Amino acid sequence: MRRHVVTGFIVVLVVVSAVGVPLATATPVDPTASTAEQVVTSTGTTQSVDDEIRMTTTLDRTPDRTGEITATVSFRIPGRVSELTARLPEGVGVTDTDGFERDTETAYEWDEQTDRPSVTFRVDADRLTDGEGPLAEDGRYLFADTEEWSLVRIPSVGLGWRYTGSPGPTVTRETAVDGDGAVGDRMAFLGPHEVKTHTAHGQTFRLVVPDAADLTESPDDIFDSLSHASDSLRVGDRDSDVLVVAAPTDAVDWGVRGLQVGESDMWIQDSERLDVATNVWIHEYVHTRQAAQRPAAETRWLTEATASYYAALLTLEQDRIEFDQFRRVLEEGTVEPQSTAVLSQPDSWENNANYWKGSLVVGELDRQIRLETGSEASFETVFGSLNDHAESSVDDGTLTASDFERSVTAAGGDDVATESTRYTTTDATPTMWDAETHGEAFGQRPARFSFMLADDDPIRISGSNGTKPLAGTSGTLTVGETLIVDMVAQNVGGTVGSYELVFQVNESQTTATGRLRPNETSTHQFNHTFSEPGQYTVTVGDEQWDIRVEEPETASESLPVDVETPGFGVIPAVSAFLLGGLLARRRC
């Protein structure tokens, strides 16, 4: 399920005159990868194309200026938007404008006359790192532009607009490449390449192989490894599209072996192998399955620890490495100085303790939870619970030590939670287990649950005019109508287990529970009647819909409304500015 892994914030100015009329404000855009050549994203409402702000960013290489790329941002603006401001990234060099006038160093205002305004600018393509962590390399580059190709971050452009009416217009962002290239939601490759695709477990993997790349592993083997990981990790937050770029290594000294950005974009050096316990292909993929958590300082270690542990475990389960290789990697957590670090205190980390000691602690908790529950649960249960926390949190989504402890307790009980607290809040270090002990805990697959839509019109709208199916991932309902969703739960694991299936409409939740034997299924029906107009996000399992609810149509005729400048009219004007673009996370 695709959720926010980018952050943004809005400053809203509302000027209210004598008569107040409810107006909607602009909302952050959540970019989502779709095709190899172009990515289109939207705020997810069902308004017509004529009522949306459409922003297209077209990327182009500049072979005569190595280290830079050119971006042209053009707009299609609906009639009820009276003002629009584009805020460019800092440090860019504007080379052309059409219908925009410069307001500040980075802000450009629409002239309110040009139908398709645009602004073109050059931006630095190279991004550097200090090169820390087990995946660090001798070089410094995270993104780079060469004479033949470019692997870049997509420039973020902030938008502000003024509009009349309610609700506000939607925003659709799309990214295209002028020439050869492939794009995701936060990353783009520009230059000659080949795209391989593979679909498994509700995900489509797009492997971009540049002409300049020389893959050590075959695309089929890469897809096999990623597909196994996709199936094994039953933790939610499974994105429908995953962009994987095999980064050429001849012309660039990369600072890391791989990098994941945004929701589901990642690049891995073309020389990386699958038969190592530090499998970078799996490490970066695990990052795509971590929802938009905001770890507090005391839980920051979990991000890399979880990815490092599952990179080793899943590679072992794929029979690509022996147990001894798995053991040696986790055993690094017992070696000083990383062994003396306190994971909940980042200032104490030495020699990348969050990777080494962190992965050992995650593994030990996984082992204890499996033993304590007879393999009905595992650390995946904790992983999924943390994702649920990020998806459904009504606060700022910060993941605290208390949140983590509650998830461990729910999965493995009080005794395991006590050990978890000891390993994360003191310098206590687990002892790495041997192959026999591993077999006792990991020999039987734990209960794992798959949630899918039922067959035969599983999503329906019921109202005074009868019942009709809802197709796609968005729809429009009328106040008083009911959304009906039929879901099937299946235990795809190796032992009996219990599950919870949450149906959420904005902040409202309904939870279905059950207990299933391996391969057993159960069906659940969820209903929600909408009593208020507005925009709603509906989620259940890995499925998500964007629903717009409107008042029933009336026979009365709408009257024209005069709109004047703020402070003099009878309708409030709303200005919204999405500052800073979208700040995507970077993990490696």
C-alpha positions as CSV (number, residue, x, y, z in Angstrom):
1,M,0.0,0.0,0.0
2,R,1.4,3.4,-1.0
3,R,1.6,5.9,1.8
4,H,3.5,9.1,2.5
5,V,7.3,8.7,2.8
6,V,7.8,12.3,2.0
7,T,7.1,15.2,4.2
8,G,5.9,18.7,3.5
9,F,4.0,21.5,5.2
10,I,1.6,24.2,4.3
11,V,1.3,27.7,5.5
12,V,-2.3,28.8,5.0
13,L,-3.5,32.4,5.1
14,V,-7.3,32.8,5.4
15,V,-8.7,36.3,5.0
16,V,-12.3,36.3,6.3
17,S,-14.7,39.0,5.5
18,A,-18.2,39.6,6.8
19,V,-19.7,36.4,5.4
20,G,-17.8,33.2,5.8
21,V,-18.0,30.4,3.2
22,P,-16.1,27.1,3.8
23,L,-13.2,26.7,1.4
24,A,-10.8,23.8,1.0
25,T,-7.0,24.4,1.1
26,A,-4.2,23.0,-1.0
27,T,-2.8,19.7,0.1
28,P,0.6,18.0,-0.3
29,V,1.1,15.9,-3.3
30,D,2.2,12.3,-2.8
31,P,4.3,11.3,-5.9
32,T,4.0,7.8,-7.0
33,A,5.9,6.0,-9.8
34,S,3.9,4.6,-12.7
35,T,5.7,4.0,-15.9
36,A,9.3,3.8,-17.2
37,E,9.1,6.9,-19.3
38,Q,6.8,9.1,-17.2
39,V,5.4,9.3,-13.7
40,V,2.0,10.8,-13.0
41,T,0.9,11.6,-9.4
42,S,-2.2,13.2,-7.9
43,T,-3.8,14.2,-4.7
44,G,-6.2,11.5,-5.4
45,T,-9.6,13.1,-5.8
46,T,-12.0,12.5,-8.6
47,Q,-12.4,16.0,-9.9
48,S,-12.4,16.4,-13.7
49,V,-9.2,17.1,-15.6
50,D,-10.5,20.7,-16.2
51,D,-10.4,21.3,-12.4
52,E,-6.8,20.2,-11.7
53,I,-3.5,22.0,-11.6
54,R,-1.2,19.8,-13.7
55,M,2.5,20.3,-13.3
56,T,4.9,18.5,-15.7
57,T,8.6,18.4,-15.0
58,T,10.7,17.5,-18.1
59,L,14.3,16.5,-17.5
60,D,17.0,16.8,-20.1
61,R,20.8,16.2,-20.1
62,T,23.3,18.9,-20.8
63,P,26.3,17.1,-22.3
64,D,28.2,20.4,-22.7
65,R,27.8,21.1,-18.9
66,T,28.8,17.9,-17.1
67,G,27.4,17.9,-13.6
68,E,24.2,19.7,-14.5
69,I,20.8,18.7,-15.9
70,T,18.0,20.9,-17.3
71,A,14.5,20.9,-15.9
72,T,11.5,22.5,-17.6
73,V,8.4,22.8,-15.3
74,S,5.2,23.6,-17.2
75,F,1.6,24.0,-15.9
76,R,-2.0,23.6,-17.0
77,I,-4.1,25.8,-14.7
78,P,-7.9,25.6,-14.2
79,G,-10.1,28.6,-14.5
80,R,-10.9,29.1,-10.9
81,V,-7.2,29.4,-9.9
82,S,-6.5,33.1,-10.0
83,E,-2.9,33.1,-8.7
84,L,-0.1,30.5,-8.8
85,T,3.5,30.7,-7.5
86,A,6.3,28.2,-8.2
87,R,9.1,28.0,-5.7
88,L,12.3,26.5,-7.3
89,P,15.1,24.7,-5.5
90,E,17.8,26.9,-4.1
91,G,20.9,27.4,-6.2
92,V,19.3,26.7,-9.6
93,G,20.0,28.8,-12.7
94,V,16.9,29.9,-14.5
95,T,17.5,30.0,-18.3
96,D,14.0,30.7,-19.6
97,T,10.4,31.6,-18.5
98,D,7.1,31.8,-20.3
99,G,4.3,33.4,-18.4
100,F,6.2,33.6,-15.1
101,E,7.8,36.6,-13.5
102,R,10.4,36.5,-10.8
103,D,9.2,37.5,-7.3
104,T,12.1,36.5,-5.1
105,E,15.3,34.6,-5.6
106,T,13.5,31.2,-5.9
107,A,9.8,32.2,-6.3
108,Y,8.2,32.8,-9.7
109,E,4.6,34.1,-10.1
110,W,2.2,33.3,-12.9
111,D,1.2,36.3,-15.0
112,E,-2.4,35.1,-14.9
113,Q,-2.7,35.3,-18.7
114,T,-0.5,32.6,-20.2
115,D,-2.4,29.3,-20.8
116,R,0.6,27.0,-20.4
117,P,3.2,28.9,-18.4
118,S,6.7,27.3,-17.8
119,V,10.0,27.9,-16.3
120,T,13.3,26.3,-17.3
121,F,16.3,26.0,-15.1
122,R,19.7,24.2,-14.7
123,V,20.3,22.3,-11.5
124,D,23.4,20.5,-10.1
125,A,23.0,16.8,-10.6
126,D,25.9,15.6,-8.4
127,R,25.1,14.8,-4.8
128,L,27.9,13.8,-2.4
129,T,28.1,11.9,0.9
130,D,30.6,11.6,3.7
131,G,30.6,7.8,3.2
132,E,29.6,6.3,6.5
133,G,28.1,2.9,7.2
134,P,28.8,-0.8,6.2
135,L,27.5,0.0,2.7
136,A,29.9,2.9,2.2
137,E,32.5,2.9,-0.5
138,D,35.7,4.8,-1.2
139,G,34.0,7.4,-3.4
140,R,31.6,10.2,-2.5
141,Y,28.8,10.2,-5.1
142,L,25.1,9.5,-4.3
143,F,23.9,10.9,-7.6
144,A,26.0,11.8,-10.6
145,D,26.0,13.2,-14.1
146,T,28.6,12.0,-16.6
147,E,29.3,12.6,-20.3
148,E,27.1,9.6,-21.3
149,W,24.4,9.3,-18.6
150,S,22.9,10.8,-15.5
151,L,21.5,9.2,-12.3
152,V,19.7,12.1,-10.5
153,R,17.2,13.2,-7.9
154,I,14.1,14.7,-9.5
155,P,14.1,18.5,-8.5
156,S,11.3,19.4,-6.1
157,V,9.2,22.5,-6.9
158,G,6.9,24.0,-4.3
159,L,3.5,25.4,-5.3
160,G,1.3,28.0,-3.9
161,W,-2.1,29.1,-5.3
162,R,-5.2,31.2,-4.8
163,Y,-8.6,29.9,-5.8
164,T,-12.3,30.3,-5.5
165,G,-15.0,27.8,-4.7
166,S,-14.9,24.6,-2.8
167,P,-13.3,22.1,-2.6
168,G,-9.9,23.2,-3.9
169,P,-8.5,22.0,-7.2
170,T,-6.4,18.9,-7.2
171,V,-2.8,18.8,-8.1
172,T,-1.3,16.3,-10.5
173,R,2.5,16.1,-10.9
174,E,4.2,14.2,-13.7
175,T,7.8,13.7,-14.7
176,A,9.0,13.1,-18.2
177,V,12.4,12.7,-19.9
178,D,13.3,14.5,-23.1
179,G,15.1,11.6,-24.8
180,D,16.1,8.3,-23.3
181,G,15.4,7.9,-19.7
182,A,13.3,6.2,-16.9
183,V,11.7,7.9,-13.9
184,G,10.4,7.0,-10.5
185,D,8.8,9.1,-7.8
186,R,12.1,10.7,-6.6
187,M,14.8,9.4,-8.9
188,A,15.5,9.4,-12.7
189,F,18.0,7.9,-15.0
190,L,18.8,9.8,-18.2
191,G,20.6,8.1,-21.0
192,P,20.5,4.9,-23.1
193,H,19.2,1.9,-21.2
194,E,17.0,-1.1,-21.2
195,V,14.1,-1.7,-18.9
196,K,13.3,-5.2,-17.6
197,T,10.0,-5.7,-15.8
198,H,8.7,-8.4,-13.5
199,T,5.4,-8.6,-11.5
200,A,5.0,-10.7,-8.4
201,H,2.8,-10.4,-5.2
202,G,1.1,-7.2,-6.3
203,Q,4.3,-5.4,-7.1
204,T,5.9,-4.6,-10.5
205,F,9.7,-4.3,-10.4
206,R,11.2,-2.2,-13.1
207,L,14.9,-2.9,-13.5
208,V,16.7,-0.2,-15.4
209,V,19.9,-1.5,-17.0
210,P,21.9,1.4,-18.5
211,D,24.0,0.6,-21.6
212,A,27.0,1.6,-19.6
213,A,26.2,-0.9,-16.8
214,D,27.7,-4.4,-16.6
215,L,25.5,-6.5,-14.3
216,T,27.2,-9.2,-12.3
217,E,23.9,-10.9,-11.7
218,S,21.3,-11.7,-14.3
219,P,18.0,-9.8,-14.3
220,D,16.1,-13.1,-13.8
221,D,18.1,-13.8,-10.6
222,I,17.6,-10.3,-9.3
223,F,13.9,-10.6,-9.9
224,D,13.8,-14.0,-8.2
225,S,15.5,-12.6,-5.1
226,L,13.3,-9.5,-4.9
227,S,10.2,-11.5,-5.5
228,H,11.0,-13.9,-2.7
229,A,11.6,-11.0,-0.4
230,S,8.3,-9.4,-1.5
231,D,6.5,-12.6,-0.6
232,S,8.3,-13.3,2.6
233,L,7.8,-9.8,4.2
234,R,4.2,-9.7,5.2
235,V,4.5,-6.4,6.9
236,G,2.3,-4.1,4.8
237,D,3.4,-1.0,2.9
238,R,3.9,-2.9,-0.3
239,D,4.2,-0.4,-3.1
240,S,2.7,-1.3,-6.5
241,D,5.7,-0.1,-8.4
242,V,9.4,-0.4,-7.5
243,L,12.1,1.3,-9.6
244,V,15.5,-0.4,-9.5
245,V,18.5,1.2,-11.3
246,A,21.7,-0.8,-11.9
247,A,24.2,2.0,-11.4
248,P,27.2,1.8,-13.7
249,T,30.5,1.7,-11.8
250,D,33.1,2.4,-14.5
251,A,32.8,6.2,-14.6
252,V,31.7,7.1,-11.1
253,D,33.2,6.5,-7.6
254,W,30.0,5.9,-5.7
255,G,29.9,6.7,-2.0
256,V,27.6,3.8,-1.2
257,R,26.9,0.3,-2.6
258,G,23.2,1.2,-2.9
259,L,20.7,3.9,-2.0
260,Q,16.9,4.0,-1.5
261,V,14.9,7.3,-1.8
262,G,11.3,8.3,-1.8
263,E,8.8,5.5,-1.4
264,S,10.1,2.8,-3.8
265,D,13.1,4.1,-5.8
266,M,16.5,2.5,-5.3
267,W,19.8,2.1,-7.1
268,I,22.4,-0.6,-6.6
269,Q,25.8,-0.8,-8.1
270,D,25.9,-3.1,-11.1
271,S,28.7,-5.2,-9.5
272,E,26.7,-6.2,-6.4
273,R,26.1,-9.9,-5.9
274,L,23.1,-11.8,-4.5
275,D,25.1,-14.5,-2.7
276,V,26.4,-12.4,0.2
277,A,24.9,-11.9,3.6
278,T,25.0,-8.1,3.0
279,N,22.8,-8.5,0.0
280,V,22.3,-4.8,-1.0
281,W,19.5,-5.6,-3.4
282,I,17.5,-7.0,-0.5
283,H,18.7,-4.3,2.0
284,E,17.5,-1.5,-0.1
285,Y,14.2,-3.3,-1.0
286,V,13.5,-3.7,2.8
287,H,13.8,0.0,3.1
288,T,10.9,0.4,0.6
289,R,8.8,-1.7,2.9
290,Q,9.3,0.6,5.9
291,A,6.4,3.0,6.1
292,A,6.8,6.8,6.7
293,Q,8.0,6.4,10.2
294,R,9.5,9.3,12.0
295,P,11.8,7.6,14.5
296,A,12.7,9.3,17.7
297,A,16.3,9.3,18.7
298,E,15.8,6.2,20.7
299,T,14.4,4.2,17.8
300,R,16.5,5.5,15.0
301,W,18.7,2.4,15.1
302,L,15.7,0.3,13.8
303,T,15.8,1.6,10.2
304,E,19.2,0.2,9.3
305,A,19.1,-2.7,11.7
306,T,16.0,-4.1,10.2
307,A,17.2,-3.8,6.7
308,S,20.5,-5.3,7.5
309,Y,19.0,-8.3,9.4
310,Y,16.5,-9.2,6.7
311,A,19.1,-8.8,3.9
312,A,21.0,-11.6,5.7
313,L,18.0,-13.7,6.7
314,L,16.2,-13.6,3.4
315,T,19.3,-14.4,1.5
316,L,19.9,-17.4,3.8
317,E,16.3,-18.5,3.2
318,Q,16.8,-18.2,-0.5
319,D,19.7,-20.8,-0.2
320,R,22.2,-18.2,-1.6
321,I,24.4,-18.3,1.4
322,E,25.3,-20.9,4.2
323,F,24.4,-20.4,7.8
324,D,28.0,-19.7,8.6
325,Q,27.9,-16.6,6.4
326,F,24.7,-15.5,8.0
327,R,26.3,-16.1,11.5
328,R,29.5,-14.2,10.7
329,V,27.6,-11.0,9.6
330,L,25.3,-10.9,12.7
331,E,28.3,-11.8,15.0
332,E,29.9,-8.5,14.0
333,G,27.5,-7.0,16.6
334,T,29.4,-8.8,19.4
335,V,32.7,-7.1,18.5
336,E,34.0,-3.9,20.1
337,P,33.5,-1.0,19.7
338,Q,30.0,-1.6,18.3
339,S,29.1,-4.1,21.0
340,T,29.4,-1.5,23.8
341,A,27.1,1.0,22.1
342,V,23.6,1.7,23.5
343,L,21.2,1.5,20.6
344,S,18.8,4.0,22.0
345,Q,21.6,6.6,22.3
346,P,22.9,7.5,18.8
347,D,25.8,9.5,20.2
348,S,27.2,6.2,21.6
349,W,27.3,4.5,18.2
350,E,30.8,3.6,17.0
351,N,31.7,1.6,13.9
352,N,28.1,1.8,12.6
353,A,26.6,0.0,15.7
354,N,23.1,0.6,14.4
355,Y,23.9,-1.7,11.5
356,W,26.0,-4.3,13.2
357,K,24.7,-4.6,16.8
358,G,21.3,-3.4,15.6
359,S,20.9,-6.3,13.2
360,L,22.0,-8.8,15.9
361,V,19.4,-7.5,18.3
362,V,16.6,-7.6,15.7
363,G,17.7,-11.2,15.0
364,E,17.7,-12.2,18.6
365,L,14.3,-10.7,19.1
366,D,13.0,-12.6,16.0
367,R,14.4,-15.8,17.5
368,Q,12.9,-15.3,20.9
369,I,9.4,-14.3,19.5
370,R,9.3,-17.4,17.3
371,L,10.2,-19.7,20.3
372,E,7.8,-17.9,22.7
373,T,4.9,-18.2,20.3
374,G,5.6,-21.5,18.6
375,S,6.3,-19.6,15.4
376,E,2.8,-18.0,15.4
377,A,4.6,-14.7,15.4
378,S,8.1,-13.3,14.5
379,F,9.8,-9.9,14.3
380,E,7.8,-9.5,11.1
381,T,4.9,-9.1,13.4
382,V,6.7,-6.2,15.1
383,F,7.7,-4.8,11.7
384,G,4.1,-4.8,10.5
385,S,2.9,-3.2,13.7
386,L,5.4,-0.4,13.3
387,N,4.2,0.2,9.7
388,D,0.6,0.3,11.0
389,H,1.6,2.9,13.6
390,A,3.0,5.1,10.8
391,E,0.0,4.6,8.6
392,S,-2.7,5.2,11.2
393,S,-1.1,7.5,13.7
394,V,-3.2,10.6,14.4
395,D,-0.3,12.5,15.9
396,D,2.9,13.4,14.0
397,G,3.7,9.7,13.6
398,T,6.9,9.8,15.7
399,L,8.0,6.2,16.6
400,T,9.0,6.2,20.3
401,A,10.6,3.6,22.4
402,S,7.3,3.0,24.1
403,D,5.7,2.3,20.7
404,F,8.4,-0.2,19.9
405,E,8.1,-1.9,23.3
406,R,4.3,-2.2,22.9
407,S,4.8,-3.8,19.5
408,V,7.3,-6.3,20.9
409,T,5.1,-7.1,23.9
410,A,2.1,-7.7,21.6
411,A,4.1,-10.0,19.4
412,G,6.2,-12.0,21.9
413,G,5.0,-11.2,25.4
414,D,6.4,-9.5,28.5
415,D,9.5,-11.6,28.8
416,V,10.7,-10.8,25.3
417,A,9.8,-7.2,25.7
418,T,12.0,-7.1,28.9
419,E,14.9,-8.5,26.9
420,S,14.3,-6.0,24.1
421,T,14.5,-3.1,26.6
422,R,17.7,-4.5,28.0
423,Y,19.3,-4.8,24.6
424,T,18.3,-1.4,23.4
425,T,18.7,0.8,26.5
426,T,21.9,-0.7,27.9
427,D,25.2,-2.0,26.4
428,A,24.0,-5.6,26.9
429,T,24.7,-7.6,23.7
430,P,23.1,-10.9,22.6
431,T,25.2,-13.9,22.0
432,M,25.0,-15.2,18.4
433,W,23.3,-18.5,18.2
434,D,24.5,-21.6,16.3
435,A,23.0,-23.6,13.5
436,E,21.2,-26.1,15.7
437,T,19.6,-23.3,17.7
438,H,18.7,-21.6,14.5
439,G,16.9,-24.7,13.3
440,E,14.9,-25.0,16.5
441,A,13.5,-21.4,16.1
442,F,13.4,-20.9,12.4
443,G,12.7,-24.4,11.1
444,Q,9.0,-23.9,10.9
445,R,7.7,-20.9,9.0
446,P,5.7,-18.6,11.3
447,A,2.1,-17.7,10.5
448,R,1.9,-15.1,7.8
449,F,-1.3,-13.5,6.5
450,S,-2.2,-12.2,3.1
451,F,-5.2,-9.9,2.7
452,M,-6.8,-9.6,-0.7
453,L,-10.0,-8.3,-2.3
454,A,-12.7,-11.0,-2.7
455,D,-13.8,-12.1,-6.2
456,D,-16.9,-10.7,-8.0
457,D,-17.3,-7.0,-7.3
458,P,-15.6,-6.8,-3.9
459,I,-16.0,-3.0,-3.8
460,R,-19.6,-1.6,-4.1
461,I,-21.5,1.5,-3.4
462,S,-25.0,1.1,-1.9
463,G,-27.6,3.9,-1.8
464,S,-31.2,4.8,-2.6
465,N,-30.6,3.9,-6.3
466,G,-29.4,0.4,-5.5
467,T,-25.9,-1.1,-5.5
468,K,-23.2,-0.6,-8.1
469,P,-19.6,-1.7,-8.3
470,L,-16.7,0.7,-7.7
471,A,-13.8,0.3,-10.2
472,G,-10.3,1.6,-9.8
473,T,-8.7,3.3,-6.8
474,S,-10.9,6.4,-6.5
475,G,-14.6,7.2,-6.7
476,T,-17.4,9.7,-5.9
477,L,-20.2,9.0,-3.5
478,T,-23.1,11.0,-2.2
479,V,-23.8,11.8,1.4
480,G,-25.9,8.9,2.8
481,E,-24.4,6.2,0.5
482,T,-22.4,3.3,1.9
483,L,-19.1,1.9,0.7
484,I,-18.9,-2.0,1.0
485,V,-15.6,-3.8,0.8
486,D,-15.2,-7.6,0.8
487,M,-11.8,-8.9,1.8
488,V,-10.3,-12.4,2.1
489,A,-7.7,-13.3,4.7
490,Q,-5.4,-16.2,4.1
491,N,-2.7,-17.8,6.2
492,V,0.3,-18.3,3.8
493,G,2.7,-19.3,6.6
494,G,3.6,-22.6,8.1
495,T,1.7,-22.7,11.4
496,V,-1.7,-21.7,12.9
497,G,-1.9,-18.0,13.9
498,S,-4.1,-15.1,14.7
499,Y,-4.5,-11.9,12.7
500,E,-6.0,-8.4,12.7
501,L,-7.4,-6.8,9.6
502,V,-8.0,-3.0,9.9
503,F,-10.5,-1.1,7.8
504,Q,-9.8,2.6,8.1
505,V,-11.7,5.6,6.8
506,N,-9.6,8.7,7.6
507,E,-9.3,8.5,11.4
508,S,-12.2,5.9,11.9
509,Q,-11.1,2.3,12.3
510,T,-12.9,-1.1,12.3
511,T,-10.9,-4.2,13.1
512,A,-11.7,-7.7,12.1
513,T,-9.9,-10.6,13.8
514,G,-9.5,-14.3,13.1
515,R,-7.3,-17.4,13.6
516,L,-6.4,-19.6,10.7
517,R,-4.5,-22.8,10.0
518,P,-1.9,-22.8,7.2
519,N,-3.6,-22.2,3.8
520,E,-7.0,-21.6,5.4
521,T,-9.0,-18.5,4.4
522,S,-11.7,-16.3,5.9
523,T,-13.9,-13.6,4.4
524,H,-14.7,-10.2,6.0
525,Q,-17.1,-7.5,4.9
526,F,-16.6,-3.9,5.9
527,N,-19.2,-1.1,5.5
528,H,-19.0,2.6,6.0
529,T,-21.8,5.1,5.5
530,F,-20.7,8.6,4.7
531,S,-22.7,11.3,6.6
532,E,-20.6,14.3,5.7
533,P,-19.2,15.7,2.4
534,G,-15.5,15.8,1.9
535,Q,-12.5,13.8,0.8
536,Y,-11.7,10.5,2.5
537,T,-8.9,7.9,2.3
538,V,-10.0,4.4,2.8
539,T,-7.5,1.6,3.5
540,V,-7.7,-2.1,4.3
541,G,-4.8,-4.5,4.0
542,D,-2.6,-3.4,1.2
543,E,-5.5,-1.7,-0.6
544,Q,-6.3,2.0,-0.7
545,W,-9.0,4.2,-2.2
546,D,-9.4,8.0,-2.5
547,I,-13.1,8.8,-2.0
548,R,-14.9,12.1,-2.6
549,V,-18.3,12.5,-1.0
550,E,-20.6,15.2,-2.3
551,E,-24.0,16.6,-1.2
552,P,-27.0,15.3,-3.1
553,E,-27.8,17.4,-6.1
554,T,-30.7,19.9,-5.7
555,A,-33.0,21.5,-8.2
556,S,-32.0,25.0,-7.1
557,E,-30.0,27.1,-9.6
558,S,-26.5,28.2,-8.6
559,L,-26.0,32.0,-8.5
560,P,-22.8,33.6,-9.8
561,V,-20.4,34.9,-7.2
562,D,-18.3,38.0,-7.3
563,V,-14.7,37.6,-6.1
564,E,-12.7,40.6,-5.0
565,T,-9.4,41.2,-3.4
566,P,-8.8,40.1,0.2
567,G,-10.4,42.4,2.8
568,F,-13.0,43.9,0.4
569,G,-15.1,40.9,-0.8
570,V,-17.9,38.8,0.7
571,I,-16.0,35.6,0.2
572,P,-12.9,34.7,2.0
573,A,-9.8,34.2,-0.1
574,V,-7.5,31.4,0.6
575,S,-3.8,31.3,-0.1
576,A,-1.8,28.2,0.5
577,F,1.8,27.6,-0.1
578,L,3.5,24.3,0.0
579,L,7.0,25.2,1.3
580,G,10.2,23.5,0.6
581,G,8.8,21.1,-2.1
582,L,8.7,17.6,-0.9
583,L,11.6,16.4,1.3
584,A,12.2,12.8,0.6
585,R,14.1,10.5,3.0
586,R,17.4,9.1,2.0
587,R,18.5,5.7,3.3
588,C,21.3,3.4,2.5
